Amino acid sequence: MSTVSVDQTIPDCTLPATSDKSLSLSDFRGGPLVLYFYPKASTPGCTQEGQDFRDLYPEFQALGANILGASRDGVKAQQNFKNKYEFPFELLSDKDETLCKLFDVIKEKNMYGRKVMGIERSTFLIDADGVLRREWRGVKVKGHAQEVLEAVKAL
């Protein structure tokens, strides 16, 4: 499977999700989709990012946009994360890294002096027709959700 590129239609992919669902990217055609990848549920940066998207969710919805979060955590960890912070959007469990590989977000990282492979915090904006329009890689959490919201407004 090749990776996605801006201005290309993304291939469909189905993954287990929170709320006892299995979701496909194609389920969100017809409106913009914000797909954000985070390294690990319930860690400080990932929690803040999720809360920022949660807090702006009504504004995204007003534009017809959906949000999906994704990490390599299992469904149970994702569901606990969603419940604890009252995220109004679903979280995908990508334990086998299918979606991570499609979007090329698995990168070598330095954790406490040793090299590990993990998710590079990244966000992708997919238009109503399933075409990738914007990507943010190596995301810094502060102000990011607002920047993504502005990009959705510009679609």
KALINQUI-V894903 format. One record per residue. N is the residue number from 1. OMEGA is omega in whole degrees, 0 to 359 (* if undefined). NEAR is the number of other C-alpha atoms within 10 Angstrom. D_LAST is the distance of its C-alpha to the last C-alpha in Angstrom with 2 decimals. Layout:
# KALINQUI-V894903
n:N omega:OMEGA near:NEAR d_last:D_LAST
n:N omega:OMEGA near:NEAR d_last:D_LAST
This chain:
# KALINQUI-V894903
n:1 omega:179 near:7 d_last:27.53
n:2 omega:181 near:9 d_last:25.39
n:3 omega:183 near:13 d_last:22.50
n:4 omega:177 near:16 d_last:18.81
n:5 omega:177 near:15 d_last:17.05
n:6 omega:181 near:14 d_last:13.58
n:7 omega:175 near:13 d_last:12.50
n:8 omega:176 near:12 d_last:15.15
n:9 omega:181 near:15 d_last:15.47
n:10 omega:176 near:19 d_last:16.86
n:11 omega:178 near:15 d_last:20.35
n:12 omega:181 near:12 d_last:21.15
n:13 omega:180 near:13 d_last:23.10
n:14 omega:182 near:15 d_last:25.01
n:15 omega:172 near:19 d_last:26.36
n:16 omega:184 near:17 d_last:28.49
n:17 omega:176 near:23 d_last:26.77
n:18 omega:181 near:22 d_last:27.88
n:19 omega:179 near:15 d_last:29.20
n:20 omega:181 near:11 d_last:31.26
n:21 omega:167 near:13 d_last:28.36
n:22 omega:186 near:12 d_last:27.45
n:23 omega:175 near:18 d_last:23.72
n:24 omega:177 near:15 d_last:21.97
n:25 omega:181 near:18 d_last:18.43
n:26 omega:177 near:16 d_last:18.47
n:27 omega:187 near:13 d_last:19.29
n:28 omega:176 near:20 d_last:15.68
n:29 omega:180 near:16 d_last:14.37
n:30 omega:177 near:13 d_last:12.99
n:31 omega:178 near:17 d_last:10.38
n:32 omega:176 near:26 d_last:8.36
n:33 omega:172 near:27 d_last:11.21
n:34 omega:178 near:26 d_last:12.07
n:35 omega:181 near:19 d_last:15.30
n:36 omega:180 near:25 d_last:17.46
n:37 omega:178 near:28 d_last:20.89
n:38 omega:186 near:24 d_last:23.74
n:39 omega:186 near:19 d_last:27.34
n:40 omega:178 near:20 d_last:29.44
n:41 omega:174 near:23 d_last:29.35
n:42 omega:172 near:17 d_last:31.13
n:43 omega:189 near:11 d_last:31.31
n:44 omega:182 near:10 d_last:30.50
n:45 omega:181 near:17 d_last:27.26
n:46 omega:177 near:20 d_last:25.88
n:47 omega:180 near:18 d_last:27.01
n:48 omega:179 near:15 d_last:25.39
n:49 omega:179 near:22 d_last:22.01
n:50 omega:179 near:27 d_last:22.29
n:51 omega:179 near:17 d_last:23.44
n:52 omega:177 near:18 d_last:20.57
n:53 omega:178 near:25 d_last:18.04
n:54 omega:184 near:19 d_last:20.58
n:55 omega:179 near:15 d_last:20.84
n:56 omega:186 near:13 d_last:17.14
n:57 omega:179 near:20 d_last:16.91
n:58 omega:179 near:13 d_last:17.35
n:59 omega:176 near:15 d_last:14.32
n:60 omega:181 near:24 d_last:12.18
n:61 omega:179 near:13 d_last:14.09
n:62 omega:178 near:9 d_last:13.59
n:63 omega:181 near:15 d_last:9.83
n:64 omega:184 near:14 d_last:11.21
n:65 omega:172 near:23 d_last:10.60
n:66 omega:177 near:19 d_last:13.69
n:67 omega:172 near:20 d_last:15.24
n:68 omega:172 near:21 d_last:17.99
n:69 omega:180 near:24 d_last:20.35
n:70 omega:172 near:26 d_last:22.62
n:71 omega:180 near:25 d_last:25.86
n:72 omega:178 near:23 d_last:29.20
n:73 omega:176 near:19 d_last:30.88
n:74 omega:182 near:17 d_last:32.62
n:75 omega:182 near:22 d_last:31.57
n:76 omega:178 near:14 d_last:34.23
n:77 omega:179 near:17 d_last:33.07
n:78 omega:181 near:25 d_last:29.45
n:79 omega:178 near:21 d_last:30.69
n:80 omega:179 near:14 d_last:32.84
n:81 omega:180 near:21 d_last:30.00
n:82 omega:182 near:23 d_last:27.75
n:83 omega:184 near:13 d_last:30.73
n:84 omega:184 near:11 d_last:31.93
n:85 omega:175 near:14 d_last:28.72
n:86 omega:176 near:12 d_last:27.61
n:87 omega:181 near:19 d_last:24.21
n:88 omega:181 near:16 d_last:22.61
n:89 omega:182 near:16 d_last:20.76
n:90 omega:176 near:20 d_last:22.56
n:91 omega:180 near:31 d_last:23.68
n:92 omega:174 near:28 d_last:24.43
n:93 omega:183 near:25 d_last:27.77
n:94 omega:184 near:21 d_last:27.67
n:95 omega:181 near:16 d_last:31.36
n:96 omega:174 near:12 d_last:31.74
n:97 omega:180 near:16 d_last:28.67
n:98 omega:181 near:16 d_last:27.21
n:99 omega:178 near:24 d_last:23.58
n:100 omega:180 near:21 d_last:24.40
n:101 omega:179 near:16 d_last:25.78
n:102 omega:181 near:18 d_last:22.94
n:103 omega:175 near:19 d_last:20.53
n:104 omega:181 near:17 d_last:23.44
n:105 omega:177 near:23 d_last:23.59
n:106 omega:184 near:18 d_last:27.40
n:107 omega:174 near:14 d_last:28.88
n:108 omega:181 near:13 d_last:32.32
n:109 omega:179 near:14 d_last:32.62
n:110 omega:179 near:11 d_last:35.58
n:111 omega:179 near:10 d_last:36.89
n:112 omega:175 near:7 d_last:39.99
n:113 omega:176 near:7 d_last:41.10
n:114 omega:183 near:8 d_last:40.65
n:115 omega:176 near:11 d_last:38.05
n:116 omega:175 near:13 d_last:36.11
n:117 omega:181 near:12 d_last:33.20
n:118 omega:180 near:19 d_last:30.39
n:119 omega:170 near:23 d_last:26.69
n:120 omega:182 near:19 d_last:24.84
n:121 omega:187 near:23 d_last:22.40
n:122 omega:178 near:20 d_last:18.98
n:123 omega:181 near:25 d_last:15.50
n:124 omega:178 near:19 d_last:13.05
n:125 omega:183 near:25 d_last:9.48
n:126 omega:183 near:29 d_last:9.72
n:127 omega:185 near:22 d_last:7.58
n:128 omega:180 near:17 d_last:9.58
n:129 omega:179 near:15 d_last:11.77
n:130 omega:180 near:23 d_last:12.80
n:131 omega:178 near:20 d_last:11.46
n:132 omega:183 near:21 d_last:11.25
n:133 omega:180 near:18 d_last:8.35
n:134 omega:172 near:18 d_last:9.81
n:135 omega:175 near:18 d_last:13.30
n:136 omega:179 near:15 d_last:15.51
n:137 omega:181 near:14 d_last:19.21
n:138 omega:186 near:11 d_last:22.25
n:139 omega:167 near:17 d_last:20.40
n:140 omega:189 near:12 d_last:22.32
n:141 omega:187 near:15 d_last:21.95
n:142 omega:177 near:12 d_last:22.31
n:143 omega:186 near:11 d_last:19.11
n:144 omega:183 near:16 d_last:16.95
n:145 omega:178 near:23 d_last:15.59
n:146 omega:178 near:16 d_last:14.61
n:147 omega:179 near:12 d_last:12.86
n:148 omega:178 near:20 d_last:10.83
n:149 omega:178 near:19 d_last:10.13
n:150 omega:179 near:12 d_last:8.96
n:151 omega:177 near:13 d_last:6.49
n:152 omega:178 near:21 d_last:5.28
n:153 omega:183 near:13 d_last:5.60
n:154 omega:182 near:7 d_last:3.82
n:155 omega:* near:13 d_last:0.00
